């Protein structure tokens, strides 16, 4: 991995056992795969412990299983770098 890329492997590994929310995954797919979707972003917000990182980690896993690499970034309230 190039040195300038952030490795979110630790964050993603915290959510290996996730299931459900296929409706949300389908909505993300529709938004990001739609006509003219180039450059679209998804920002997931809600309170602490609601499953934002788990949801997106699972979505990224599915995308990678399909052979797609989606650009992504995880933000953590207590991590400034």
C-alpha positions in Angstrom: 0.0 0.0 0.0 1.4 3.4 -0.9 2.6 5.4 2.2 0.1 8.3 1.5 -3.0 6.0 1.9 -4.6 5.5 5.3 -5.0 1.8 6.3 -8.5 1.4 7.7 -8.0 -2.4 8.2 -8.1 -2.1 11.9 -11.4 -0.1 11.8 -12.9 -2.5 9.3 -11.8 -5.6 11.3 -13.8 -4.4 14.3 -17.0 -5.2 12.3 -16.5 -8.6 10.8 -19.8 -10.1 12.0 -22.4 -7.8 10.6 -25.7 -8.9 9.0 -28.9 -7.2 8.0 -29.7 -3.7 6.7 -29.8 -4.9 3.1 -32.2 -2.1 2.5 -29.6 0.5 3.4 -26.9 -1.3 1.3 -29.3 -1.3 -1.7 -29.9 2.4 -1.2 -26.2 3.1 -1.1 -25.7 1.0 -4.3 -28.5 2.9 -6.1 -27.0 6.2 -5.2 -23.4 5.4 -6.0 -24.1 3.3 -9.2 -26.7 5.6 -10.7 -26.4 7.5 -14.0 -23.8 10.2 -13.5 -22.7 8.7 -10.2 -19.1 9.6 -10.7 -17.9 11.8 -7.9 -20.8 11.0 -5.6 -20.3 10.5 -1.8 -22.2 9.0 1.0 -22.0 10.5 4.5 -23.5 8.3 7.2 -24.4 10.1 10.5 -26.2 9.2 13.7 -25.4 8.7 17.3 -22.5 6.7 18.8 -22.8 3.0 18.7 -25.6 2.9 16.0 -23.6 0.9 13.5 -22.3 3.5 11.0 -18.8 1.9 10.6 -20.2 -1.6 10.7 -22.7 -0.8 7.9 -20.0 0.8 5.7 -17.4 -1.9 6.5 -19.9 -4.6 5.3 -20.8 -2.6 2.2 -17.1 -2.3 1.4 -16.6 -6.0 1.9 -19.4 -6.8 -0.6 -18.0 -4.3 -3.1 -14.5 -5.9 -2.9 -16.1 -9.4 -3.3 -17.6 -8.1 -6.5 -14.2 -6.9 -7.7 -14.7 -3.2 -7.0 -12.6 -0.9 -4.8 -14.5 2.0 -3.5 -12.7 5.0 -2.2 -13.6 5.5 1.5 -12.7 7.2 4.7 -13.7 6.6 8.3 -13.9 9.4 10.8 -13.6 8.8 14.5 -14.6 11.4 17.0 -11.7 10.7 19.3 -9.0 10.5 16.6 -7.7 13.7 15.1 -5.2 12.4 12.6 
